[in-house]
């Protein structure tokens, strides 16, 4: 396979971690981060939005080669390749994907000969804490960073974190990167690049905290799912302006499109209860019941207030899963 280093620009030396500042073996911790590449069928539901070839990082979290990564890299993956810092390559298979947290699990099918990174406590991180944001490739792809904020994050694709971690400066290749705390434990997994107005400070990365996967990790590992009833999914893309939620698009063939929602629709309520902001919109939808629940949306369109009822479903029902075991 191709050398993954060709796609990964190095972090300038002044921005790399200073190993002497930390009480743990930084080099050993960085060896736990692997390159992750996936191939997705063209017929997959997410192929048009996320692509058919995806690349990022993952973190080995147990001695048998279990890798924790960000879910959008592995959802609907047909093939998975993992590469260690010393160039050892192994095929993997997707063990599980959880839409609610955004995490994915991959099992290496051959030994990678890398140490496992212990899961730490993401709850302990506070703004100002020094951290390392590390991609595959050792010190050259590791960034000395700090926590800039802890706050709610709402994603336009019907995703919500109550207490996301924001770091600065921004790692240029954040997907699946490891957030390593001052004690050498894994505190989170990189998800997004964010502008200053989203993070509350300068540009940086949004990190998914590891604490939210701990309760579901055993079930996710053995069954491929969290074990919780799936939330109702509408298939909307939304934007928020001054607390107002606007539909900017819908998934082709998804529940919202079938129900007749259109770009430009203003969501003013869910089941006759007013909503403010995307987080309020999502919580209003999820409060009505599990996937399959009918969701009445109060919509302002062309000067009229109308109610459009969406037959929700589980997002996973639309996904192909050729490589989840």
N, C-alpha and C positions, 0 to 999 in steps of 0.2 A: 504494500500500500504506500501512498505518498508520505513523505516526511512531514509530520504535522508542524514542524518548526517553521516551514516556509510561510505559514499563514499567521504566525504569532510574533508580532513586533516585540522587541525587548523593551523592558522598562529601563529608562536612563538610570545610571548608577546612583546619582544622588537621591533617587526616590525609592531605591531598594531597601529592604530591611537591614538594619545593623544588628548582626547576630549577637554582638556583645551587650545589647540592651535587654536581651531576654534571658530568662533563667532556664529555658529548655533548648534542646538541640534543634535549631531552626532548619538546618539542612535535612535532618531526618524527617521533620514534619512536612517539608515541601516535597519529599519523595512520595508522600501519600497521595498527592494530586496527580491524576492521570489525564491524558488527552482522550476525548470521547468523540467518535464520529458515527453518524447513523445514516442509513439509507431508508427512505420511506417510499412506498408504492405511489405511483402517479394517481392511482384511484383512491388514495386515502383522503379522508374528509379534510385533514389539515394541510394537504400538500400545497394548495394554492395560497395559503396564508403563511405557513411556516417553511415551505419548501420541501423538496424531496431529498436534499443532502444537507445535513445539519452538523455543526461541529461546536465543541466547547470543552468543558472539563467535567471531571467527577472526582470524588474523594473516596478512597478505600477506607471503610469503617470497620472491617473485621478481618482476621487473618485468612479467611477463606476466599477473600477477593470480592466481597460485597461492596458495591460502589453506590454512593449517594450522589445524586445530581439534580439538576433542575428539570422538571417534567417535560417542558416543551421540546427538549432535545430528543426525548425517547418515545413520546407518544406516537403510536402507530408504526414504530420502527420495525423494519423487516430484517435489517442487519445492523449489528453494533460492533464497533472495533474500539479497543482500549489500548493505549500505548503508555508505558512507564517513562520516567525521565531518562533512563538509560537506553531507551529504544526498544525494549521488550514489548512485543505486540501480542494481544490475545483477543479472540472473538468473545463476545458477551451475549447474554440474552436478557431481555427486560423482565425483571421479577415483579414489578408493580409500578403503578402510576396513580397518584391521588390528586384529583382536580382541586379539591378543597384547599389543601396545603400548597400545592404546586410542586411537590417533590416526585422524583422518580428513582427507582432502584434498578441496578444492573448487576448481574452476576458474571464475573469473569469465568470463562470456560477452561482457561489454561492458567497456570501460575504466573503472576506478575512479579513476584519476589519484591514486594514493597511493603513497608510497615503500615499497619492500620492506625488511623488517627482517632483518638478517643472523642466521643461526643461530650461536649461541655455544657455549660448552662448559658443560654443566650439571654436569659432574664437578668443576669448579672451585669450585662453591658450597659453603660450609660454614656451620654454624650461627653466627649473629651477623652474617652479611653483609647489607648493605642492598640491597633490591631494590624494584622497582615491580611491582605487580599491576594490570594495566590492562584495563578493559573498553572497549567502544565509547563514544565521546563525548568524547574528549580529557581534559583535566586534571580536569574535573568528575567523571569516572568512573574516575580513577586513584588508587591507594592506595599511600602510602609504607609499606613492610612490611620485614620481615627474615626470614631463614631461621631457623626455630626447631628443625628436626631434619632429619636424613637417615637414613632407615631403611626396612626392608621394609614393604610394604603388601599385605595380602591382602583382596580384595573378595569379598563373599558370593556373587557371581555367577560364580565360577570365574575370577578375575582376580588376577594377582600381579605386583607390581613389586619387584625386588630392592633398589632404592635410590631410593625416592620422595623428593620434596622437600616439606617442610611449611613453611608460612609463617604468620606472624601479624602483625597482626590479620587477621580474616577479611574478604575482599571479599564484599559481599552478593550479587553476581551473578558467580559464579566460572566457569561453564561456558564453556570456550574462551578464557578471559582469558589475556592475555600475561604471562609472568613475564620481566621485563627486568632484566638485570644492570647493575652499575655502569659497564660499558663500553658500554652501549646495545645489546647483542645480546640475541636471544631465547634464554632458557635453559629455558623450559618452558611448558606449556599447562595452564590450570586445569581440574581435574576434579571436585573435591568440596569440600564443607564438612565439617570434622571437629571433633569435640568435643575438649576438652583431654586426656582419657585416651587418645585415638587419636593425637594429634599429639605427645604427650609434654610439652606445656606448656599454654598457653591455647588457646581456640578459634582456628581458622584454616582454611587451605585446603590440600588435597593437590594437588600439582602433578606432572604427568607430565614427566620430564626429556627434553629434545630429543635428547640423545645417542643414545637407543635407536631413534630413527627414522632417523638418518643412514645406517646400513648398508642399509636397505631402501627409502629414499626414491626412488631412480631406478626400481626395479621397481614400487613401489606407484604411482608416477605414470604409468607406461606400461601396466601390466596391471591395476591396481585391487587387487592383492593383494601380499603380501610376498615371495612366491616360496618361502617355507618350507612344509614339509608341515604342514597344520593339526593342532593338538593335539586329542586326544580330548576331547570335550565330553559331559557327563552330563546337563546340564539340571537342576542342583540349586541351591537356595538354602540356604546354611549359616550357622550361627552358632558362635562359639567361646566357651567358658567354662572358665577354668582349664586351657587346653590341650585340652579335649575338644571334638570336632566333632559338632554335631547338625544333622540335616536339618530345616530349618524349612519347606521347600516344594519343589515341583518345577514345571518348566515344563510347561504343559498340552500333551500330545502329545509331550513330549521323551523321551529314552532312559530317564531315571530313573523317570519315571512309568510307562512301558511295562514296565519291569523289576519294578515293584512297590515301589519305595522310598516311604516315607511320612514325613510330618512326625512328629518325635519319635524317629526312628531315630538311634541313636548310632553313629558311624563309629569303629571301633576299629582297623581295619587295611585295607590295600589289598594284595590278593594275599598274604595271611597275613603281611604286614610291618606292624608297629605304626606308627601315625601320631600325631603330636602337633601340634595346631593346624591351622588352615585351610591355611597355607602348606605344611605337611608333607603334608596330604591332597592338595592340588593337585599337588605335585611327585611324589607317589607314583603318582597317576593318569597324569601325563604321561610318567613314566619307562617305562611299559609299551609305548609305541609310538605311532604316529600315529593320527589319527582313524580310526575303524573297528575299533580294537583292542577285544577283549573285556576288561572291567575287573571282576575279582572283588573285591567289597567285603565286608569282615567287619563285620557289623552286630549290635549288641546291641539286641534288641527284646523288650519284655515279659518280661524275665528270661531270655531265650534268646539264645545266640550263633548267628547264621545267616550263610551266605554268599549274597549276591545278586550275580549276574553281570549287568552292564549292557553292552549292545551300544552302544559309544560311536559318536559321529558327529562331523562337522564342524558347528559352530554355524552356519556360513554356509549350510549346506544348507537351513536353515529360513527364511532371510531372502529377502524379495523385493528385487530390485535394479533397479527401473525406471529409475533415473537414474544408474547407474554406467557410464561409457564407457571 
